[in-house]
Every structure is written in structure tokens, then in C-alpha cells.
Amino acid sequence: MADNKENILSIKNLIVHYETDEEVVEAVNNISLDIGKGEVVGLVGETGAGKTTTALTIMGLLPPRVGHVISGNIFLEGEDLMKKSNSQMRNIRGKKISMIFQDPMTALNPVKTVGDQIAEVVLLHEHCSKAEALKRAQHMLEMVGIVPERYKDYPHQFSGGMKQRIVIAIALACEPDLLIADEPTTALDVTIQAQILDMMRALQKNHGTSMIFITHDLGIVAEMCDHCAVMYAGELVEYGTTAQVFDNPKHPYTRALYQSIPSLDKDVKRLHVIPGLVPDPSNLPSCCSFCERCGEKKAVCSKYDTNIIEIEPGHWAKCLQYSPSWKESL
């Protein structure tokens, strides 16, 4: 999916499995994705689509002994992260790439002050004293809308929305080039969610930080993102600018996701649902993974699969209806 933009991150043919004694879960299946400098890319899809696994692979944080990169490359400004040692990745995490995890309750250490937790990241990557690191911590708290004097407080003394702001402050403490936000507004009320999004938008604009925004909320993608990538059953099934994907979705799964969004203009008795279930990742079909749930399928869909195809400049979809096999079946 190359174009003329300057990329900060390039994922090439990435395959990731979780392996246990009982089964092999094919979590990510041959995805390729480019993130441009200063760009915000939304990564959407149902639970289990492989979004978080993709993020953890970029960060080098796959569960040990279980998570395995089978093949593929991840280039950060031309450097292959797959070839980095654990110690080299520790130097990259927090400095060049940071991640906001789903649950701030588990992301924060309950026995350390929030100031110490922010300062810890600064001390790891910057040549400075503890006093300077704590001063930076206070500045970061102020930047995310928390009174800097509260740097001596512990996580339990903050509300859920404030905890999320602290997690964001930790992620941005060393001004990373790439920020991965994994459901950063989950479990927050609408008012706090809007505040967090406004803050992240301002920070991205001021610092030019590239972002991968993982979410179930298509409204957030429409508001925040330049490009949208849709994942299903570990595969990238559609990619394009946010306008392309929202105004003219090409994959049946993307269209089905949009139909599932409740409308304020229509009085409906029953919300639209996508029939069936996501296929078992430990037993994926050899044909199109969305075939069994697709309302547009033909006989060819249960026999073959296809690679992702460029439908129009910059707009890609992984669907047989855009392949020669589809035309031959008509």
C-alpha cells in the first residue's frame, strides 16, 4: 500500500500466532500497512480482529512463550524492529514509540505516585536528574489538564478520566514519534471522552505525532483520523482515507459495520446486527473469512480467497467481487 507519503512506520506481510499445547491461534494474517509522518490512522474491527495484537507486536510486547511472529517485518523509520533485541526495544519504547493501553486501572502502579511513574520514563530515556524528571512530570500533568501539584498523589486518588489522562501523560513524556492509542476512551462517560479526544487532537497537532488509533467507535475515527484500516479475523480487509472508507465503503464487512450504527434520524424497532460469528481463529477457513456472514456472497466466495486489491488510488479492499474470479462466476 505504498504511496508518495513519507512513512514513519511500515508493516510488511505480518503474521502473528499464539501457540499453546492445545491449539494455534492465527491472530494476525499477512497484513501490510503504512503510517505516514504526522498522520492519524484508525484501526477498527470487532473484538478478536487482531487490532491489539498488531499494536503489541509493534511495541515488542507479545506475551512471552505464547505469542510468535511467524513472518513479516515492521520498519520504524527504515529500521526493522523485528531484528531488535529486548534491550534495544526498551530504548525505543517510550522514546520513539509509546502506547496508551486499554485499561488505565491496570496500566498504573498503585504503590507509586503518578509523578514518580512519569519521571521513571523520563529518567530511562533522558540524561537528567531526578529533580528535573519530576519537574517534567509536573509539566506533563499540567499539559493533560491536571493540577501539577498533584504529582505526589497515588492512582487511587484520581477518577477514571484523570487516570486515563495520566496514562497519556506517561506515553507522551518523551515526545514519541509514534503513539499507539488502544481504546483510550473505553469506559469513560461521553463528557470525559470528548475532553480526552480534544486533548489528544491538540497534542497531535502541536507535536506532529503520528498515531494509530484503535477503536470500536466509528464516530471517533471520522472525527480523529486521516486514514482508516478495517480488520476482520486477523486480516486487513479495507484501507483508504477516512473519506473514502466512510463515503464509499468497498468491503461488505465495512458496509455491515456502518449499518450497525444506530441512527438518530430513523425510528427503528430493532438494531441491525451482522449475522453469525467471527470465525474461530484456531480454525480459519481457506476461503474468504467473511463468507459465512456476508449478504453479498456468491458460490465462488466459499471456494477461493484473494489478496487485498487497490480499487481506486489509495483505496484497497480484500474482496473477491473486485477480482477476475468474481466476473467469471457471473
C-alpha positions as YAML, in Angstrom:
chain: A
units: angstrom
residues:
- id: 1
  name: MET
  ca: [0.00, 0.00, 0.00]
- id: 2
  name: ALA
  ca: [2.79, 2.35, -0.79]
- id: 3
  name: ASP
  ca: [2.19, 5.91, -1.95]
- id: 4
  name: ASN
  ca: [4.23, 9.07, -2.09]
- id: 5
  name: LYS
  ca: [3.96, 9.94, 1.60]
- id: 6
  name: GLU
  ca: [6.94, 9.74, 3.94]
- id: 7
  name: ASN
  ca: [6.29, 6.84, 6.31]
- id: 8
  name: ILE
  ca: [7.28, 6.63, 9.93]
- id: 9
  name: LEU
  ca: [6.07, 3.00, 10.22]
- id: 10
  name: SER
  ca: [5.72, 0.28, 7.60]
- id: 11
  name: ILE
  ca: [4.27, -3.15, 8.39]
- id: 12
  name: LYS
  ca: [5.04, -5.72, 5.72]
- id: 13
  name: ASN
  ca: [3.30, -9.12, 5.43]
- id: 14
  name: LEU
  ca: [2.98, -9.58, 9.20]
- id: 15
  name: ILE
  ca: [1.80, -12.95, 10.51]
- id: 16
  name: VAL
  ca: [1.41, -13.49, 14.27]
- id: 17
  name: HIS
  ca: [0.27, -16.66, 16.06]
- id: 18
  name: TYR
  ca: [-0.48, -17.54, 19.67]
- id: 19
  name: GLU
  ca: [0.66, -21.10, 20.26]
- id: 20
  name: THR
  ca: [-0.34, -23.35, 23.18]
- id: 21
  name: ASP
  ca: [-0.20, -27.10, 23.72]
- id: 22
  name: GLU
  ca: [-3.84, -27.37, 22.61]
- id: 23
  name: GLU
  ca: [-4.08, -25.05, 19.60]
- id: 24
  name: VAL
  ca: [-2.56, -22.41, 17.35]
- id: 25
  name: VAL
  ca: [-4.47, -19.14, 17.13]
- id: 26
  name: GLU
  ca: [-3.85, -17.22, 13.90]
- id: 27
  name: ALA
  ca: [-4.22, -13.72, 15.36]
- id: 28
  name: VAL
  ca: [-2.77, -11.62, 12.53]
- id: 29
  name: ASN
  ca: [-2.73, -12.91, 8.97]
- id: 30
  name: ASN
  ca: [-0.40, -11.31, 6.44]
- id: 31
  name: ILE
  ca: [-1.23, -7.63, 6.94]
- id: 32
  name: SER
  ca: [0.68, -4.72, 5.40]
- id: 33
  name: LEU
  ca: [0.11, -1.14, 6.50]
- id: 34
  name: ASP
  ca: [1.95, 2.19, 6.24]
- id: 35
  name: ILE
  ca: [1.69, 5.09, 8.70]
- id: 36
  name: GLY
  ca: [2.80, 8.47, 7.37]
- id: 37
  name: LYS
  ca: [4.65, 11.07, 9.43]
- id: 38
  name: GLY
  ca: [2.16, 13.25, 11.31]
- id: 39
  name: GLU
  ca: [-0.71, 11.01, 10.21]
- id: 40
  name: VAL
  ca: [-3.51, 9.54, 12.32]
- id: 41
  name: VAL
  ca: [-4.70, 6.08, 11.22]
- id: 42
  name: GLY
  ca: [-7.81, 4.49, 12.71]
- id: 43
  name: LEU
  ca: [-7.72, 0.72, 13.19]
- id: 44
  name: VAL
  ca: [-11.25, -0.69, 13.53]
- id: 45
  name: GLY
  ca: [-12.97, -4.06, 13.70]
- id: 46
  name: GLU
  ca: [-14.79, -6.39, 16.07]
- id: 47
  name: THR
  ca: [-13.20, -7.82, 19.20]
- id: 48
  name: GLY
  ca: [-10.72, -10.52, 18.19]
- id: 49
  name: ALA
  ca: [-9.93, -8.94, 14.81]
- id: 50
  name: GLY
  ca: [-6.22, -8.67, 15.66]
- id: 51
  name: LYS
  ca: [-6.00, -4.93, 16.36]
- id: 52
  name: THR
  ca: [-4.38, -5.11, 19.79]
- id: 53
  name: THR
  ca: [-2.10, -7.98, 18.73]
- id: 54
  name: THR
  ca: [-0.84, -5.82, 15.87]
- id: 55
  name: ALA
  ca: [-0.12, -3.00, 18.35]
- id: 56
  name: LEU
  ca: [1.64, -5.30, 20.82]
- id: 57
  name: THR
  ca: [3.79, -6.70, 18.01]
- id: 58
  name: ILE
  ca: [4.87, -3.19, 17.01]
- id: 59
  name: MET
  ca: [5.80, -2.50, 20.65]
- id: 60
  name: GLY
  ca: [7.63, -5.81, 21.05]
- id: 61
  name: LEU
  ca: [5.27, -6.78, 23.88]
- id: 62
  name: LEU
  ca: [3.74, -10.05, 22.69]
- id: 63
  name: PRO
  ca: [3.19, -12.48, 25.58]
- id: 64
  name: PRO
  ca: [6.41, -14.50, 26.03]
- id: 65
  name: ARG
  ca: [6.38, -18.20, 25.11]
- id: 66
  name: VAL
  ca: [2.87, -17.87, 23.61]
- id: 67
  name: GLY
  ca: [2.99, -15.03, 21.08]
- id: 68
  name: HIS
  ca: [5.14, -15.61, 17.99]
- id: 69
  name: VAL
  ca: [5.88, -13.53, 14.90]
- id: 70
  name: ILE
  ca: [5.79, -16.17, 12.17]
- id: 71
  name: SER
  ca: [6.94, -13.86, 9.38]
- id: 72
  name: GLY
  ca: [6.95, -10.25, 8.26]
- id: 73
  name: ASN
  ca: [8.76, -7.02, 9.03]
- id: 74
  name: ILE
  ca: [7.98, -3.81, 10.90]
- id: 75
  name: PHE
  ca: [10.09, -0.83, 9.87]
- id: 76
  name: LEU
  ca: [10.31, 2.24, 12.08]
- id: 77
  name: GLU
  ca: [11.91, 5.00, 10.00]
- id: 78
  name: GLY
  ca: [13.70, 2.33, 7.98]
- id: 79
  name: GLU
  ca: [14.90, 0.21, 10.94]
- id: 80
  name: ASP
  ca: [13.48, -3.31, 11.20]
- id: 81
  name: LEU
  ca: [12.03, -3.73, 14.70]
- id: 82
  name: MET
  ca: [11.89, -7.49, 14.21]
- id: 83
  name: LYS
  ca: [15.68, -7.57, 14.34]
- id: 84
  name: LYS
  ca: [15.96, -5.58, 17.57]
- id: 85
  name: SER
  ca: [16.94, -7.23, 20.86]
- id: 86
  name: ASN
  ca: [14.85, -6.82, 24.02]
- id: 87
  name: SER
  ca: [17.27, -4.21, 25.38]
- id: 88
  name: GLN
  ca: [17.16, -2.27, 22.11]
- id: 89
  name: MET
  ca: [13.35, -2.33, 22.15]
- id: 90
  name: ARG
  ca: [13.35, -0.99, 25.72]
- id: 91
  name: ASN
  ca: [15.27, 2.01, 24.45]
- id: 92
  name: ILE
  ca: [12.76, 2.51, 21.64]
- id: 93
  name: ARG
  ca: [9.61, 2.09, 23.75]
- id: 94
  name: GLY
  ca: [8.62, 5.35, 25.40]
- id: 95
  name: LYS
  ca: [11.11, 7.36, 23.36]
- id: 96
  name: LYS
  ca: [10.25, 6.66, 19.73]
- id: 97
  name: ILE
  ca: [7.02, 4.67, 20.18]
- id: 98
  name: SER
  ca: [4.57, 4.86, 23.07]
- id: 99
  name: MET
  ca: [1.30, 3.09, 23.72]
- id: 100
  name: ILE
  ca: [-1.81, 4.04, 25.66]
- id: 101
  name: PHE
  ca: [-3.26, 0.77, 26.93]
- id: 102
  name: GLN
  ca: [-6.97, -0.03, 27.18]
- id: 103
  name: ASP
  ca: [-7.35, -0.03, 30.96]
- id: 104
  name: PRO
  ca: [-5.67, 2.76, 32.96]
- id: 105
  name: MET
  ca: [-6.54, 0.88, 36.17]
- id: 106
  name: THR
  ca: [-4.03, -1.84, 35.30]
- id: 107
  name: ALA
  ca: [-1.57, 0.38, 33.41]
- id: 108
  name: LEU
  ca: [-0.70, 2.41, 36.53]
- id: 109
  name: ASN
  ca: [1.31, 1.13, 39.52]
- id: 110
  name: PRO
  ca: [-0.90, 1.56, 42.62]
- id: 111
  name: VAL
  ca: [2.04, 1.90, 45.06]
- id: 112
  name: LYS
  ca: [3.90, 4.66, 43.20]
- id: 113
  name: THR
  ca: [2.91, 8.32, 42.93]
- id: 114
  name: VAL
  ca: [1.86, 9.43, 39.46]
- id: 115
  name: GLY
  ca: [4.78, 11.87, 39.42]
- id: 116
  name: ASP
  ca: [7.27, 9.06, 40.01]
- id: 117
  name: GLN
  ca: [5.67, 6.98, 37.25]
- id: 118
  name: ILE
  ca: [6.00, 9.77, 34.70]
- id: 119
  name: ALA
  ca: [9.52, 10.62, 35.91]
- id: 120
  name: GLU
  ca: [10.55, 6.96, 35.58]
- id: 121
  name: VAL
  ca: [10.02, 7.11, 31.82]
- id: 122
  name: VAL
  ca: [11.93, 10.39, 31.56]
- id: 123
  name: LEU
  ca: [14.88, 9.06, 33.58]
- id: 124
  name: LEU
  ca: [15.05, 5.96, 31.38]
- id: 125
  name: HIS
  ca: [15.41, 7.91, 28.14]
- id: 126
  name: GLU
  ca: [16.77, 11.35, 29.05]
- id: 127
  name: HIS
  ca: [20.05, 12.35, 30.66]
- id: 128
  name: CYS
  ca: [18.69, 14.34, 33.59]
- id: 129
  name: SER
  ca: [18.44, 14.37, 37.38]
- id: 130
  name: LYS
  ca: [15.50, 13.06, 39.41]
- id: 131
  name: ALA
  ca: [14.52, 16.65, 40.23]
- id: 132
  name: GLU
  ca: [14.46, 17.55, 36.52]
- id: 133
  name: ALA
  ca: [12.43, 14.43, 35.74]
- id: 134
  name: LEU
  ca: [9.86, 15.32, 38.42]
- id: 135
  name: LYS
  ca: [9.66, 18.84, 37.02]
- id: 136
  name: ARG
  ca: [8.93, 17.33, 33.60]
- id: 137
  name: ALA
  ca: [6.29, 15.13, 35.26]
- id: 138
  name: GLN
  ca: [4.54, 18.20, 36.67]
- id: 139
  name: HIS
  ca: [4.66, 19.86, 33.25]
- id: 140
  name: MET
  ca: [3.12, 16.76, 31.62]
- id: 141
  name: LEU
  ca: [0.32, 16.67, 34.20]
- id: 142
  name: GLU
  ca: [-0.44, 20.32, 33.51]
- id: 143
  name: MET
  ca: [-0.42, 19.62, 29.76]
- id: 144
  name: VAL
  ca: [-3.13, 16.96, 30.14]
- id: 145
  name: GLY
  ca: [-5.26, 19.18, 32.35]
- id: 146
  name: ILE
  ca: [-4.29, 18.01, 35.86]
- id: 147
  name: VAL
  ca: [-3.08, 20.40, 38.56]
- id: 148
  name: PRO
  ca: [0.73, 19.85, 38.61]
- id: 149
  name: GLU
  ca: [0.83, 19.86, 42.43]
- id: 150
  name: ARG
  ca: [-0.96, 16.51, 42.36]
- id: 151
  name: TYR
  ca: [2.22, 14.76, 41.17]
- id: 152
  name: LYS
  ca: [2.60, 13.42, 44.73]
- id: 153
  name: ASP
  ca: [-0.80, 11.70, 44.65]
- id: 154
  name: TYR
  ca: [-1.39, 7.98, 44.02]
- id: 155
  name: PRO
  ca: [-3.56, 6.49, 41.23]
- id: 156
  name: HIS
  ca: [-6.45, 5.60, 43.57]
- id: 157
  name: GLN
  ca: [-6.89, 9.32, 44.33]
- id: 158
  name: PHE
  ca: [-7.91, 10.06, 40.74]
- id: 159
  name: SER
  ca: [-11.12, 9.46, 38.78]
- id: 160
  name: GLY
  ca: [-11.22, 7.15, 35.76]
- id: 161
  name: GLY
  ca: [-10.94, 10.04, 33.32]
- id: 162
  name: MET
  ca: [-7.99, 11.52, 35.20]
- id: 163
  name: LYS
  ca: [-6.25, 8.13, 35.29]
- id: 164
  name: GLN
  ca: [-6.56, 8.00, 31.51]
- id: 165
  name: ARG
  ca: [-5.03, 11.48, 31.28]
- id: 166
  name: ILE
  ca: [-2.11, 10.31, 33.44]
- id: 167
  name: VAL
  ca: [-1.55, 7.29, 31.17]
- id: 168
  name: ILE
  ca: [-1.49, 9.68, 28.20]
- id: 169
  name: ALA
  ca: [0.98, 11.93, 30.07]
- id: 170
  name: ILE
  ca: [3.28, 8.93, 30.63]
- id: 171
  name: ALA
  ca: [3.02, 7.95, 26.96]
- id: 172
  name: LEU
  ca: [3.88, 11.47, 25.79]
- id: 173
  name: ALA
  ca: [6.54, 12.29, 28.40]
- id: 174
  name: CYS
  ca: [9.45, 11.81, 25.98]
- id: 175
  name: GLU
  ca: [7.59, 13.19, 22.94]
- id: 176
  name: PRO
  ca: [7.48, 9.94, 20.91]
- id: 177
  name: ASP
  ca: [7.34, 9.99, 17.12]
- id: 178
  name: LEU
  ca: [4.54, 7.40, 17.09]
- id: 179
  name: LEU
  ca: [1.70, 6.99, 19.60]
- id: 180
  name: ILE
  ca: [-0.49, 3.87, 19.64]
- id: 181
  name: ALA
  ca: [-3.80, 4.51, 21.43]
- id: 182
  name: ASP
  ca: [-5.67, 1.26, 22.20]
- id: 183
  name: GLU
  ca: [-9.29, 2.13, 23.02]
- id: 184
  name: PRO
  ca: [-8.21, 5.22, 25.01]
- id: 185
  name: THR
  ca: [-11.80, 6.29, 25.75]
- id: 186
  name: THR
  ca: [-13.26, 2.91, 26.76]
- id: 187
  name: ALA
  ca: [-15.43, 3.01, 29.91]
- id: 188
  name: LEU
  ca: [-15.37, 6.81, 30.05]
- id: 189
  name: ASP
  ca: [-18.57, 8.85, 30.03]
- id: 190
  name: VAL
  ca: [-19.34, 10.96, 26.97]
- id: 191
  name: THR
  ca: [-18.18, 14.25, 28.52]
- id: 192
  name: ILE
  ca: [-14.81, 12.88, 29.66]
- id: 193
  name: GLN
  ca: [-14.43, 11.05, 26.33]
- id: 194
  name: ALA
  ca: [-14.83, 14.33, 24.45]
- id: 195
  name: GLN
  ca: [-12.26, 16.02, 26.70]
- id: 196
  name: ILE
  ca: [-9.71, 13.21, 26.15]
- id: 197
  name: LEU
  ca: [-10.21, 13.33, 22.36]
- id: 198
  name: ASP
  ca: [-9.90, 17.13, 22.28]
- id: 199
  name: MET
  ca: [-6.69, 16.88, 24.29]
- id: 200
  name: MET
  ca: [-5.21, 14.17, 22.05]
- id: 201
  name: ARG
  ca: [-6.12, 16.12, 18.93]
- id: 202
  name: ALA
  ca: [-4.41, 19.24, 20.29]
- id: 203
  name: LEU
  ca: [-1.30, 17.29, 21.32]
- id: 204
  name: GLN
  ca: [-1.08, 15.61, 17.92]
- id: 205
  name: LYS
  ca: [-1.41, 18.95, 16.15]
- id: 206
  name: ASN
  ca: [1.15, 20.72, 18.36]
- id: 207
  name: HIS
  ca: [3.80, 17.98, 18.30]
- id: 208
  name: GLY
  ca: [3.15, 16.44, 14.87]
- id: 209
  name: THR
  ca: [2.97, 12.99, 16.45]
- id: 210
  name: SER
  ca: [1.88, 10.09, 14.23]
- id: 211
  name: MET
  ca: [-0.90, 8.00, 15.76]
- id: 212
  name: ILE
  ca: [-2.53, 4.61, 15.42]
- id: 213
  name: PHE
  ca: [-5.98, 4.92, 16.96]
- id: 214
  name: ILE
  ca: [-7.52, 1.52, 17.83]
- id: 215
  name: THR
  ca: [-11.25, 1.74, 18.49]
- id: 216
  name: HIS
  ca: [-14.69, 0.18, 18.02]
- id: 217
  name: ASP
  ca: [-16.21, 3.65, 17.67]
- id: 218
  name: LEU
  ca: [-16.50, 4.67, 14.02]
- id: 219
  name: GLY
  ca: [-17.58, 8.16, 15.08]
- id: 220
  name: ILE
  ca: [-14.19, 8.69, 16.73]
- id: 221
  name: VAL
  ca: [-12.43, 7.54, 13.55]
- id: 222
  name: ALA
  ca: [-14.45, 10.02, 11.47]
- id: 223
  name: GLU
  ca: [-13.50, 12.82, 13.84]
- id: 224
  name: MET
  ca: [-9.86, 11.98, 14.57]
- id: 225
  name: CYS
  ca: [-8.30, 10.04, 11.70]
- id: 226
  name: ASP
  ca: [-6.79, 10.77, 8.29]
- id: 227
  name: HIS
  ca: [-6.91, 7.14, 7.16]
- id: 228
  name: CYS
  ca: [-8.98, 4.14, 8.23]
- id: 229
  name: ALA
  ca: [-7.91, 0.47, 8.25]
- id: 230
  name: VAL
  ca: [-10.59, -2.19, 8.81]
- id: 231
  name: MET
  ca: [-9.56, -5.57, 10.25]
- id: 232
  name: TYR
  ca: [-11.54, -8.81, 10.31]
- id: 233
  name: ALA
  ca: [-10.37, -12.23, 11.54]
- id: 234
  name: GLY
  ca: [-6.75, -11.10, 11.61]
- id: 235
  name: GLU
  ca: [-6.80, -9.68, 8.09]
- id: 236
  name: LEU
  ca: [-6.81, -6.15, 6.73]
- id: 237
  name: VAL
  ca: [-9.99, -6.11, 4.63]
- id: 238
  name: GLU
  ca: [-10.21, -2.41, 3.71]
- id: 239
  name: TYR
  ca: [-7.93, 0.62, 3.80]
- id: 240
  name: GLY
  ca: [-8.19, 4.16, 2.48]
- id: 241
  name: THR
  ca: [-8.61, 7.76, 3.51]
- id: 242
  name: THR
  ca: [-11.33, 8.22, 6.11]
- id: 243
  name: ALA
  ca: [-13.46, 9.95, 3.48]
- id: 244
  name: GLN
  ca: [-13.04, 7.04, 1.03]
- id: 245
  name: VAL
  ca: [-13.85, 4.34, 3.54]
- id: 246
  name: PHE
  ca: [-16.79, 6.20, 5.12]
- id: 247
  name: ASP
  ca: [-18.36, 7.68, 1.98]
- id: 248
  name: ASN
  ca: [-17.81, 4.73, -0.34]
- id: 249
  name: PRO
  ca: [-17.06, 1.52, 1.62]
- id: 250
  name: LYS
  ca: [-15.99, -1.29, -0.70]
- id: 251
  name: HIS
  ca: [-15.88, -4.37, 1.54]
- id: 252
  name: PRO
  ca: [-19.18, -5.99, 2.62]
- id: 253
  name: TYR
  ca: [-17.92, -6.16, 6.21]
- id: 254
  name: THR
  ca: [-17.25, -2.40, 6.29]
- id: 255
  name: ARG
  ca: [-20.72, -1.75, 4.90]
- id: 256
  name: ALA
  ca: [-22.21, -4.07, 7.53]
- id: 257
  name: LEU
  ca: [-20.37, -2.19, 10.30]
- id: 258
  name: TYR
  ca: [-21.88, 1.10, 9.14]
- id: 259
  name: GLN
  ca: [-25.36, -0.41, 9.01]
- id: 260
  name: SER
  ca: [-24.93, -1.41, 12.66]
- id: 261
  name: ILE
  ca: [-24.56, 2.23, 13.77]
- id: 262
  name: PRO
  ca: [-27.82, 3.45, 15.37]
- id: 263
  name: SER
  ca: [-29.42, 6.36, 13.51]
- id: 264
  name: LEU
  ca: [-30.89, 9.37, 15.30]
- id: 265
  name: ASP
  ca: [-32.99, 10.21, 12.23]
- id: 266
  name: LYS
  ca: [-34.86, 6.91, 11.93]
- id: 267
  name: ASP
  ca: [-37.23, 5.21, 14.31]
- id: 268
  name: VAL
  ca: [-36.17, 1.55, 14.27]
- id: 269
  name: LYS
  ca: [-37.61, -1.26, 16.36]
- id: 270
  name: ARG
  ca: [-34.55, -3.45, 16.06]
- id: 271
  name: LEU
  ca: [-30.91, -2.53, 15.54]
- id: 272
  name: HIS
  ca: [-29.08, -4.06, 12.60]
- id: 273
  name: VAL
  ca: [-26.69, -6.86, 13.51]
- id: 274
  name: ILE
  ca: [-24.15, -8.74, 11.42]
- id: 275
  name: PRO
  ca: [-25.40, -12.36, 11.37]
- id: 276
  name: GLY
  ca: [-23.24, -15.22, 12.56]
- id: 277
  name: LEU
  ca: [-19.97, -15.16, 14.46]
- id: 278
  name: VAL
  ca: [-16.36, -14.27, 13.72]
- id: 279
  name: PRO
  ca: [-14.62, -17.49, 12.59]
- id: 280
  name: ASP
  ca: [-12.58, -19.43, 15.13]
- id: 281
  name: PRO
  ca: [-9.01, -18.07, 14.80]
- id: 282
  name: SER
  ca: [-7.66, -21.54, 15.57]
- id: 283
  name: ASN
  ca: [-9.59, -22.96, 12.62]
- id: 284
  name: LEU
  ca: [-9.84, -20.30, 9.92]
- id: 285
  name: PRO
  ca: [-11.38, -21.21, 6.55]
- id: 286
  name: SER
  ca: [-9.22, -21.43, 3.43]
- id: 287
  name: CYS
  ca: [-11.76, -19.32, 1.54]
- id: 288
  name: CYS
  ca: [-12.92, -15.77, 2.33]
- id: 289
  name: SER
  ca: [-13.07, -15.42, 6.13]
- id: 290
  name: PHE
  ca: [-16.23, -13.25, 5.95]
- id: 291
  name: CYS
  ca: [-18.04, -15.57, 3.53]
- id: 292
  name: GLU
  ca: [-20.40, -17.19, 6.08]
- id: 293
  name: ARG
  ca: [-21.67, -13.83, 7.33]
- id: 294
  name: CYS
  ca: [-21.72, -11.95, 4.02]
- id: 295
  name: GLY
  ca: [-25.01, -10.88, 2.45]
- id: 296
  name: GLU
  ca: [-23.36, -10.39, -0.95]
- id: 297
  name: LYS
  ca: [-21.59, -13.75, -1.29]
- id: 298
  name: LYS
  ca: [-21.63, -15.98, -4.35]
- id: 299
  name: ALA
  ca: [-20.58, -19.60, -4.82]
- id: 300
  name: VAL
  ca: [-17.02, -18.55, -5.68]
- id: 301
  name: CYS
  ca: [-16.62, -17.00, -2.20]
- id: 302
  name: SER
  ca: [-16.78, -20.39, -0.47]
- id: 303
  name: LYS
  ca: [-14.07, -21.78, -2.76]
- id: 304
  name: TYR
  ca: [-11.40, -19.09, -3.04]
- id: 305
  name: ASP
  ca: [-9.73, -16.22, -1.24]
- id: 306
  name: THR
  ca: [-7.99, -13.15, -2.62]
- id: 307
  name: ASN
  ca: [-5.29, -10.66, -1.73]
- id: 308
  name: ILE
  ca: [-6.16, -7.07, -0.93]
- id: 309
  name: ILE
  ca: [-6.83, -5.16, -4.18]
- id: 310
  name: GLU
  ca: [-6.50, -1.45, -4.98]
- id: 311
  name: ILE
  ca: [-9.97, -0.40, -6.17]
- id: 312
  name: GLU
  ca: [-9.13, 3.26, -6.74]
- id: 313
  name: PRO
  ca: [-6.00, 5.29, -5.95]
- id: 314
  name: GLY
  ca: [-5.24, 4.79, -2.25]
- id: 315
  name: HIS
  ca: [-8.39, 2.73, -1.59]
- id: 316
  name: TRP
  ca: [-7.93, -1.02, -1.04]
- id: 317
  name: ALA
  ca: [-10.31, -3.89, -0.29]
- id: 318
  name: LYS
  ca: [-9.87, -7.63, 0.19]
- id: 319
  name: CYS
  ca: [-12.95, -8.97, -1.59]
- id: 320
  name: LEU
  ca: [-13.44, -11.39, -4.47]
- id: 321
  name: GLN
  ca: [-16.05, -9.14, -6.14]
- id: 322
  name: TYR
  ca: [-13.15, -6.98, -7.36]
- id: 323
  name: SER
  ca: [-11.17, -9.95, -8.72]
- id: 324
  name: PRO
  ca: [-11.33, -11.76, -12.08]
- id: 325
  name: SER
  ca: [-12.78, -14.84, -10.30]
- id: 326
  name: TRP
  ca: [-15.94, -12.87, -9.47]
- id: 327
  name: LYS
  ca: [-16.52, -11.74, -13.04]
- id: 328
  name: GLU
  ca: [-16.02, -15.29, -14.31]
- id: 329
  name: SER
  ca: [-18.66, -16.57, -11.86]
- id: 330
  name: LEU
  ca: [-21.39, -14.22, -13.20]
...
